[in-house]
Amino acid sequence: MWQRAAPGQKSPWYVVAFRVVVVTAALGGLGVFFYFAFKLTLTPVRDRGQAGGNIDPGHSLRFYLDSPTKDALFQIGGNLALLMPLGVLIPIVWTTLRGPIRLALLTGALSLAIETVQGAFVVGRAFDVDDVILNVIGVVIAYLFLGRRLSRTLRGT
């Protein structure tokens, strides 16, 4: 019922209206997401001497895994979950960005920008390449488990 019309045929008005509502809602969701993501990641924090930059992939992950379980879950889980909504919302808004590789490239660039700003300008925060890696993995997981199916269902193939 929500599939695209055959070539040369127009979609019924209610299908077009539904897609407009879906895309508008997803855009609103992206706006809310970006507000909270930027507020969370670009707000200065009290530095207790632990904010150190990391450009060695895996270094922070090894540190987290050697930490108490609660701290490791908070750090790794938080970085996995931080950008996950993008894996669901972006393919709904822009069907041309469907696919794990496209999303990985886009969100990798976004995460890299966030980490760069954190490291250069935000007090108590530092650049960490492992955060970028975990953010991208989280987006791809969200896309594979929910985003791909939801986008195809709501927007058509």
N, C-alpha and C positions, 0 to 999 in steps of 0.2 A: 504494500500500500504506500509506503514512504519512499519507494525506489524512484529513480529518475525516469522520466518519460523517455520513450523510444526516440531515436533521432528524428527530427522533423515534427515532433509532437510537443505541445506545451504541457507543463505540469499543471494539475488542477490548482485553483487558487488556494485551497486549504493546505496543500503541500507546500506551496511557496510561503504562505503565512506562517506555517509551523517552523519552517527553516529560518525565517527571519527572527522569530521569537527565540529559537534555540541559539542562534548566533549572537543575538543581543544579550541573552542571559549569560552565555559563555564569555562575551566581552566584559560584561559587568563582573563576572567571577574573576577574570584576569585582572581587572582594575583593583578589586578588593585584595586579591592575592598579592599583587605587586606592592600595594600600600603596606601590608603587614610584613612581607618578606624584606622590603627595604628598611622598614622600621626596626625589624629584628636584627638584620645584619649590618646596618650602617649606623647604629646608635652606639656612642662610646660606652665602654664598660670600665669598671675599676680594674686596673691592671695590677695583679698581685705578683708580677714578675714572671708569670707563666706564658705571656703572649710572645712567642718567638716565631719568626717566619720559617717556612719550610718549602724548599724547592726540590726536595728529594722524594720522588714518589714512593710511598710505602712507609716513610719514616714516622709520620704521625700515627698511621694505622698500627704499627708495631708498638708505639708508645701507648696508644689506647688499649690495645690487647693486653699489655702488661699492667694496666691500671685495674683498680677494683671493677667488678662486673657492672655495677650501677653506672659508674663514670663512663666506661667503655660503651655501654648501651646508649647512654645519653648522647655521647659525641658521635658515634657511628650512626645510630638510628636517627638522630637529629639531622645530620648531613644527608642521609639517604632521603628523609622525608621532606626536607626543606623545599625542594623544587618539584616534588612529585605532582602537584596539581597541574603543572605545565604539560605533563605527559598525557593528561586527560583533556585539558581545555584547548591547547593549541591545535590539535587535530580537528576539533569541532569547529573552531573559527576558521582555520586555514587548512582545507583538505589537501592542498599541495604540500603541506609539511608533514603528512602522514609518513610514518616509517621510522624505525629506530635509529637509522643512521642520520637522517635529516634532523630529527629531534636531538640526537646526541651532539651534532655539530652546533646547532642553534643554542641549546642550553649550555653546552660547554663554553661557548663564547660569552654568554650571559654570566655564567658562574665565574669565569675568569675575570670579567670586568668587575663583578662584585668583590672578588678577592683582592684584586689590584687596588680598588678604591679603599677597601678595608686596610690593606697594608700601608698605603701611602698617606691616608688622611684621617682615619678613625682611631681615636685614642683607645688604647687597650686591646686593639684587634691587630691581627697580623695576617699576611698572605700565607695560605697553606694549599699547596697543590693537591693534597689528599682530599681536601674539602671539595675541590672541583671534580675530582674523580668520583667521589661518593654522590655528589649532586647529580651528575650525569647518569650514573648507574640507577639512582632513584627514579629519574625521569623515564628512562627506558623500561624499567620494571613496571611503572604505572601505565605506560603506554601499552606494553605487551599484555598486561592483565586486565586493563579496563579501557584505556583510551582508544585503542584500535576498534574494538567492538562497539563502543559507545558512539564513536564518530561515524562509523558505517551505518549504524542503526538510525541515528538522528539526522545525518546528512545524506545518506545514500551512498552507493558504491562509486 
